[in-house]
Amino acid sequence: MKRTCKIFLLIILSFFFSACHSINSSIPGLGVASRQVILSFDDGPNGMGDTTARLLDVLSKYEIHAMFSLLGENVEAYPDLAKRIHDEGHYIINHGYADKWAYRMKSEEFRNNLVKGEAAISVALGIELSPKLYRPHGGYYTSKQKNICLEEGYTIVECNVRVYDAVLNEAKKNKVVNETLAKIEKQNGGIVLLHDGRDSNSRMEGEIKKNGHSAFDRSWLPEAVEEIIIALLEKGFILKY
């Protein structure tokens, strides 16, 4: 019986992954120059613990521009942070409006979530979103959703360095730093995915109240990023574009 259940689960997973596209790319460097690293951060902006603000301070200290995948809900909660991200020269990526995983949405809901996320960002910035970049929340999307993105003028942003830091807490900071550096060296550069937020602002607040040491507390991330930056610069990687 257990063997039958395992086989059934493998079939289900096989179907799921064949039906979905992933932002995880196996392409070394992912089209960026050799020894070049582009940092990207998902699920912000995050005002709890001044996480995003301190992250911006770190990036400014080393004169590094990054990509920020912003959730519309969080932009509405912290519009000044969203504007600061833009004004300091970072690329903004539409991460959708709600924190529901993209692949779980039907086509109409997905399009509405995409457009509503763009609207929230545009209101905060006071300008239209350009270029129109998108990264699906949860990291997976369907072929139909890919076509919707194209219809709405979006380019999907992938990554090739990912350590799933969103599920790790401060106790795993060294693991995040070390594994990120190891993958960057193996890929000889590329696009790194980290998280300055974790889902929507309202969910983060509730989860942190329940457990202040959970992965929803992202306040340690800026220090981890600074450690990564210092190590990369010492190794001769380029973090500017």
NUDO-975779 format. One record per residue: residue in three letters; x, z, y of N, C-alpha, C in turn. Coordinates in steps of 0.02 Angstrom, whole numbers, always signed. Each point is the difference from the previous one (the first is absolute). Example, Ala and Ser with C-alpha at 12.3 -4.5 7.8 and 13.67 -1.06 7.14 Angstrom:
# NUDO-975779
  res     n_x     n_z     n_y    ca_x    ca_z    ca_y     c_x     c_z     c_y
  ALA    +660    +390    -284     -45      +0     +59     +45      +0     +60
  SER     -18     -36     +53     +42      +3     +59     -39     +37     +55
END
This chain:
# NUDO-975779
  res     n_x     n_z     n_y    ca_x    ca_z    ca_y     c_x     c_z     c_y
  MET     +41      +0     -61     -41      +0     +61     +43      +0     +63
  LYS     +53     +43      +1     +44      +3     +58     +34     -67     +12
  ARG     +22     -32     -54     +33     -65      +5     -47     -52     +29
  THR     -63      +2     -22     -51     -47     +26     -10     +10     +74
  CYS      -3     +63     +22     -10     +16     +71     +59     -26     +42
  LYS     +61      +9     -27     +59     -23     +36      +0     -76      +7
  ILE     -19     -35     -52      -4     -73      +2     -52     -22     +51
  PHE     -58     +34      -1     -53     -17     +47     +24     +11     +72
  LEU     +35     +55     +12     +26     +14     +67     +50     -53     +22
  LEU     +43     -22     -45     +49     -52     +16     -35     -65     +17
  ILE     -54     -16     -35     -38     -61     +15     -30      +4     +70
  ILE     -29     +58     +16     -31     +10     +66     +53      -7     +55
  LEU     +57     +33     -10     +54      -4     +50     +26     -71      +7
  SER      +7     -35     -56     +23     -69      +2     -48     -44     +40
  PHE     -64     +10     -10     -51     -38     +37      +4     +15     +74
  PHE      +7     +66     +16      +3     +20     +69     +59     -32     +36
  PHE     +59      +4     -28     +59     -25     +33      +1     -77      +2
  SER     -31     -33     -47      -4     -72      +2     -50     -23     +53
  ALA     -49     +42     +16     -52     -18     +48     +21     +18     +71
  CYS     +52     +40      +8     +21     +24     +65     +70     -24     +18
  HIS     +11      -6     +65     +67     -12     +26     +27     +67     +26
  SER     +65      +7      +1     +32     +61     +23     +45     -13     +59
  ILE      +7     +50     +44     +47      -7     +55     +71     +11     -23
  ASN      +9     +24     -62     +67     +12     -27     +31     -67     -20
  SER     +54     -17     +32     +33     -64     -15     +63     +12     -41
  SER     +13     -45     -46     +62      +4     -40     +54     -46     +29
  ILE     -15     -31     +57     +48     -46     +31     +54     +40     +35
  PRO     +63      -6     -20     +54     +37     +33      +3     -18     +74
  GLY      +1     +51     +43      +5     -11     +71     -65     -20     +33
  LEU     -45     -29     -38     -66     -20     +24      +4     -44     +63
  GLY     +49     -44      +1      +4     -48     +55     +37     +24     +61
  VAL     +19     +63      +3     +39     +24     +57     +73     -14     -14
  ALA     +41      +4     +52     +71     -16      -7     +35     +50     -47
  SER     +53     -24     -31     +39     +43     -44     +25     +61     +39
  ARG      -7     +59     -30     +21     +64     +28     -44     +23     +58
  GLN     -56     -34     +10     -47     +21     +52     -56     +41     -30
  VAL     -21     +52     +36     -53     +45     -23     -54      +5     +54
  ILE     -62     -10     -20     -56     +10     +45     -40     +59     -27
  LEU      -8     +51     +41     -39     +59     -19     -73     -11     +17
  SER     -44     +20     -44     -72      -3     +14     -33     +65     -22
  PHE     -52     +19     +38     -33     +64     -12     -75     -10      -1
  ASP     -32     +27     -52     -72     -10     -10     -40     +63     +17
  ASP     -64     -12     +13     -52     +52      +6      +3     +41     +64
  GLY     +36     -24     +50      +1     +34     +64     -54     -28     +46
  PRO      +2     +20     +64     +45     +52     +26     -23     +70     -22
  ASN     +47     +45      -5     -14     +68     -24     +24     +50     +52
  GLY     -47     +37     +29     +17     +50     +51     +13     +69     -27
  MET     -13     +10     -64      +9     +67     -29     +75     +14      -7
  GLY     +21     +56     +27     +71     +17      -1     +41     -47     +43
  ASP     -34     -35     +46     +34     -51     +42     +41     -49     -42
  THR     -26     -15     -60     +39     -40     -48     +19     -68     +28
  THR     -50     -39     +22     +16     -67     +24     +41      +2     +64
  ALA     -15     +47     +44     +37      +7     +63     +74     +14     -14
  ARG     +13     +45     -47     +70     +16     -17     +34     -57     -36
  LEU     -38     -37     -40     +28     -59     -32     +20     -52     +52
  LEU     -43      -9     +50     +17     -46     +54     +62     +23     +38
  ASP      +8     +65      +9     +60     +26     +32     +62     -18     -40
  VAL      -4      +6     -66     +57     -17     -43     +17     -74      +6
  LEU     -50     -42      -3     +13     -72      +5     +29     -18     +68
  SER     -25     +32     +52     +26     -13     +68     +72     +22      +6
  LYS     +17     +56     -32     +68     +27      +3     +50     -50     -27
  TYR     -19     -38     -52     +46     -48     -30     -17     -72     +20
  GLU     -44      -7     +49     -20     -66     +27     -23     -47     -55
  ILE     -45     +26     -43     -26     -38     -56     -74     -15     +10
  HIS     -19     -62     -11     -71     -19      +0     -25      -5     -71
  ALA     -60     +24     -12     -28      +1     -67     -70     -31      +0
  MET     -32      +1     -57     -69     -22      -8     -44     +60     -14
  PHE     -57      +4     +32     -47     +55     -12     -67     -28     -22
  SER     -21     +17     -61     -65     -20     -26     -51     +54     +19
  LEU     -43     -16     +47     -45     +50     +29     -71      -6     -27
  LEU     -28     +57     -20     -70      +4     -19     -43      +7     +63
  GLY     -53     -40      +4     -43      +2     +59     -26     +69     +16
  GLU     -20     +38     -52     -24     +68      +9     +52     +43     +35
  ASN     +63      -7     -20     +53     +40     +29     +18     -23     +70
  VAL      -6     -64     +12     +11     -27     +68     -51     +30     +48
  GLU     -62      +3     -22     -53     +29     +43     +13     +74     +12
  ALA     +30     +35     -48     +16     +71      +9     +60     +11     +45
  TYR     +48     -47      -3     +62      +6     +39     +16     -65     +36
  PRO     -42     -22     +47     +13     -63     +35     +65      -2     +39
  ASP     +19     +58     +29     +62      +2     +39     +61     -12     -44
  LEU      -2     +25     -62     +55     -12     -46      +4     -73     -19
  ALA     -58     -32     -11      -1     -71     -16     +30     -40     +56
  LYS     -18     +18     +61     +26     -36     +58     +75     +11      +8
  ARG     +22     +61     -14     +72     +13      +4     +38     -42     -50
  ILE     -26      -5     -61     +32     -42     -51     +10     -71     +26
  HIS     -53     -27     +28      +3     -69     +26     +47      -4     +60
  ASP      -6     +46     +47     +40      -3     +61     +74      +8     -12
  GLU     +18     +33     -55     +71      +9     -16     +28     -57     -43
  GLY     -40     -53      -8     +26     -62     -29      -7      -6     -75
  HIS     -39     +42     -32      -9      -4     -72     -57     -49     -16
  TYR      +5     -32     -58     -53     -44     -24     -57     +42     -28
  ILE     -61     -19     +17     -58     +35     -26     -35     -42     -53
  ILE     -14     +31     -56     -34     -32     -56     -69     +31      -7
  ASN     -51     -41      -7     -68     +23     -13      -3     +24     -72
  HIS     -17     +63     -10      -5     +30     -67     -73      +8     -20
  GLY     -44     -34     +38     -72      +9     -11     -25     +59     +39
  TYR     -65     +10      +0     -29     +55     +39      -5     +65     -41
  ALA     -31      -4     -58     -10     +59     -42     +56      +7     -51
  ASP      +5     +61     -29     +54     +11     -48     -20     -16     -71
  LYS     -54     -36     -10     -20     -23     -66     +48     -55     -23
  TRP     +20      +3     -62     +47     -51     -25     -32     -69      +4
  ALA     +39     -48     +23     -25     -67     +14     -32     -33     -61
  TYR     +34      +4     -57     -24     -37     -59     -67     +26     -25
  ARG     -21     +60     +21     -64     +28     -20     -58     -26     +43
  MET     +16     -38     +51     -52     -25     +45     -24     -69     -22
  LYS     -64     -12      +8     -27     -67      -9     +17     -41     +62
  SER      -8     -65      -4     +25     -45     +52     -26     +17     +69
  GLU     -65     +11      +7     -29     +14     +66     +27     +66     +28
  GLU      +4     +51     -42     +26     +64     +22     +74      -6     +20
  PHE     +37     -39     -39     +71     -10     +15      +9     -34     +68
  ARG     -38     -53     +12      +6     -36     +64     -18     +46     +58
  ASN     -55     +38      -7     -21     +46     +52     +53     +53     +14
  ASN     +30     +25     -54     +53     +51      +7     +61     -28     +36
  LEU     +17     -62     -17     +56     -34     +32     -12     -10     +75
  VAL     -59     -27     +16     -17     -16     +70      -8     +65     +40
  LYS     -30     +51     -30     -10     +63     +35     +67     +35     +14
  GLY     +47      -6     -48     +67     +27     +11     +34     -35     +58
  GLU      -6     -65      +3     +30     -39     +55     -31     +21     +66
  ALA     -66      +9      +1     -34     +19     +62     +24     +68     +26
  ALA      +8     +48     -46     +23     +66     +20     +70      -3     +30
  ILE     +43     -39     -30     +69      -8     +26      -1     -34     +68
  SER     -39     -53      +7      -3     -37     +63     -25     +43     +57
  VAL     -50     +42     -14     -27     +45     +51     +54     +49     +23
  ALA     +37     +29     -48     +52     +49     +16     +56     -32     +41
  LEU     +18     -62     -18     +56     -33     +33     -21     -33     +66
  GLY     -64     -16      +5     -24     -35     +59     +16     -74      -1
  ILE     +21     -25     -58     +16     -72      -8     -20     -21     -69
  GLU      -4     -66     -11     -15     -26     -67     +60      +9     -45
  LEU     -13     +12     -64     +53     +10     -49     +36     -67     -14
  SER     +65      -1     +14     +39     -61     -11     +74     +19     -10
  PRO     +32     -23     -54     -28     -42     -54     -49     +40     -43
  LYS     -42     -36     -37     -49     +33     -41     +29     +11     -71
  LEU     +23     +62     -10     +31     +19     -63     -47     +49     -36
  TYR      -1      -3     -66     -44     +44     -39     +36     +26     -62
  ARG     -12     +64     -15     +23     +28     -63     -59     +38     -30
  PRO     -22     -18     -60     -59     +32     -30     +12     +73     -18
  HIS     -48     +42     +17      +5     +70     -19      -5      +6     -76
  GLY     +47     +36     -30      +3      +6     -72     +47     -49     -32
  GLY     +21     -52     +37     +51     -46     -24     -22     -58     -42
  TYR     -65      -4     -18     -24     -55     -41     -58     -35     +35
  TYR      -6     -65     -13     -53     -40     +29     -16     -58     -46
  THR     -60     -26      +6     -22     -54     -43     +13     -68     +32
  SER      -7     -53     -40      +8     -68     +27     -51     -15     +54
  LYS     -62     +24     -10     -51     -10     +52     +19     +35     +65
  GLN     +28     +59      -6     +21     +37     +59     +59     -35     +34
  LYS     +44     -29     -39     +55     -38     +29     -27     -58     +41
  ASN     -51     -34     -25     -30     -56     +37     -34     +24     +63
  ILE     -32     +59      -2     -31     +28     +60     +53     +14     +53
  CYS     +57     +27     -21     +55     +12     +47     +22     -65     +33
  LEU      +6     -52     -39     +21     -65     +28     -53     -26     +49
  GLU     -63      +8     -18     -55     -22     +44      +0     +37     +66
  GLU     +20     +64      -2      +1     +41     +60     +67      -5     +37
  GLY     +45     -43     -25     +64     -12     +34     +55     +50     -15
  TYR      -5     +35     -58     +48     +53     -16     +53     -23     -49
  THR     +60     +28      +9     +54      -4     -49      +7     +67     -34
  ILE      +2      +1     -66      +6     +62     -38     +74     +20      -4
  VAL     +14     +63     +17     +68     +25      +1     +16     +36     -65
  GLU     +50     -24     -36     +20     +30     -64     +58     +48     +11
  CYS     +26     +26     -54     +60     +42      +2     +37      -9     -65
  ASN     +64     +15      +0     +38      -3     -62     +40     +64     -13
  VAL      -9     +50     +45     +30     +66     -10     -55     +51      +9
  ARG     -21     +30     -56     -56     +47      +2     +12     +56     -50
  VAL      -7     +62     +24     +13     +58     -44     -62     +44      -8
  TYR     -56     -25     +24     -65     +36      -7      +5     +70     +30
  ASP     +27      +4     +59      +8     +64     +34     -67     +32     +19
  ALA     -53     -40      +3     -65     +27     +21     -27     +53     -48
  VAL     +25      +1     -61     -24     +50     -48     +50     +57      -8
  LEU     +52      +0     +42     +52     +52      -5      -2     +46     +61
  ASN     +17     +63     -11      +1     +48     +56     +71     +14     +22
  GLU      +6     +48     +46     +66     +15     +30     +52     +20     -51
  ALA     -22     +30     -55     +47     +21     -52     +36     -59     -31
  LYS     -28     -59      +7     +29     -61     -29     +35     -43     +52
  LYS     +15     +30     +58     +31     -40     +54     +65     -33     -22
  ASN     +43     +37     -34     +64     -29     -22     -11     -57     -49
  LYS     -51      +6     -42     -17     -53     -47     -19     -64     +38
  VAL     -41      +8     +52     -21     -57     +41     +60     -33     +33
  VAL     +43     +41     +29     +60     -27     +34     +45     -36     -49
  ASN     +17     +32     -55     +48     -28     -48     -27     -63     -34
  GLU     -63      +1     -21     -28     -58     -34      -9     -59     +48
  THR     -18     +15     +62      -6     -54     +50     +68     -33     +11
  LEU     +51     +39      +8     +67     -28     +11     +23     -40     -61
  ALA     -13     +26     -60     +21     -35     -61     -34     -68      -6
  LYS     -64      -2     +15     -37     -63      -5     +22     -50     +53
  ILE     +15     +24     +60     +24     -44     +53     +66     -31     -20
  GLU     +45     +41     -27     +65     -27     -22      -8     -50     -56
  LYS     -44     +15     -47     -11     -46     -56     -28     -67     +24
  GLN     -46      +3     +49     -32     -61     +27     +42     -32     +54
  ASN     +53     +36     +23     +43     -24     +55     -40      -8     +64
  GLY     -48     +45     +11     -41      -2     +61     -73     -11     -17
  GLY     -39     -18     +50     -70     -15     -11     -47     +41     +43
  ILE     -63      +2     -21     -52     +36     +37     -18     +64     -38
  VAL      +8     +56     +35     -11     +66     -30     -70     +25     +19
  LEU     -35     +28     -49     -66     +29     +13      +3     +76      -8
  LEU     -15     +36     +55      -6     +72      +0     -66     +18     +35
  HIS     -17     +64      +2     -64     +21     +28      +9     +57     +51
  ASP     -19     -14     +63      -1     +55     +49     -68     +35      -1
  GLY     -50     -31     -31     -65     +29     -10     -20      -4     -73
  ARG     -57     +28     -17     -26      -5     -68     -76      -4      +4
  ASP     -26     -61      -3     -71     -12      +6     -24     +16     +70
  SER     -66     +14      +7     -28     +10     +67     +17     +69     +28
  ASN      -3      +4     +66     +14     +62     +35     -45     +57     -24
  SER     -64     -15      -9     -47     +52     -22     +16     +25     -70
  ARG     +20     -46     -44     +17     +21     -68     +65     +40      +0
  MET     +50     -22     +39     +62     +37      +4     -12     +72     +23
  GLU     -41      +6     +52     -14     +67     +27     -32     +45     -52
  GLY     -49     -26     -37     -33     +39     -51     +46     +19     -57
  GLU     +41     -48     -22     +45     +14     -57     +54     +49     +19
  ILE     +25      -4     +62     +52     +47     +22     -28     +71      +6
  LYS     -63      +5     +20     -31     +66      +3      -4     +31     -69
  LYS     -13     -42     -50      -5     +25     -69     +69     +17     -28
  ASN     +49     -41     +17     +68     +10     -27     +51     -28     +50
  GLY     +30     +45     +38     +47     -21     +52     +64     -29     -26
  HIS     +11      +3     -66     +62     -27     -28     -12     -62     -43
  SER     -57     -30      +9     -16     -60     -39     +32     -62     +31
  ALA      -8     -56     -33     +28     -63     +25     -35     -25     +63
  PHE     -57     +31     +18     -34     -19     +61     +35     +26     +62
  ASP     +44     +48      -8     +42     +23     +55     +61     -46      +4
  ARG      +1     -43     +50     +54     -49      +6     +52     +20     +53
  SER      -3     +63     +22     +42     +21     +57     +75      -3     -15
  TRP     +19      -4     -64     +71      -3     -19     +28     -71      +3
  LEU     -45     -49      +5     +21     -71      -5     +50     -21     +54
  PRO      -8     +20     +64     +49     -22     +50     +71     +21     -16
  GLU      +9     +61     -26     +68     +23     -18     +27     -42     -58
  ALA     -43     -15     -48     +22     -42     -56     +21     -69     +23
  VAL     -38     -28     +46     +16     -67     +27     +67      +1     +36
  GLU     +12     +54     +38     +65      +4     +35     +57      +2     -50
  GLU      -7     +36     -54     +52      +2     -51     +11     -69     -30
  ILE     -54     -37     -12      +5     -68     -27     +36     -45     +50
  ILE     -19      +4     +63     +31     -42     +51     +75     +13      +6
  ILE     +19     +63      +3     +71     +17      +6     +40     -28     -59
  ALA     -27      +9     -60     +35     -24     -60      +6     -77      +0
  LEU     -53     -34     +21      +1     -73      +1     +50     -27     +51
  LEU      +2     +32     +58     +47     -22     +52     +72     +10     -24
  GLU     +12     +55     -34     +67     +14     -26     +20     -51     -53
  LYS     -50     -28     -35     +14     -49     -52      +2     -72     +27
  GLY     -12      -7     +65      +5     -65     +31     -63     -42      -1
  PHE     -57     +31     -15     -63     -37      +2     -23     -10     +72
  ILE     -38     -52     +11     -26     -16     +67     -73     +20      +2
  LEU     -19     +40     +50     -69     +23      +6     -34     -26     +63
  LYS     +26     -55     +26     -31     -29     +60     -24     -70     -16
  TYR     -52     -21     +34     -25     -69      -9     -32     -24     +64
END
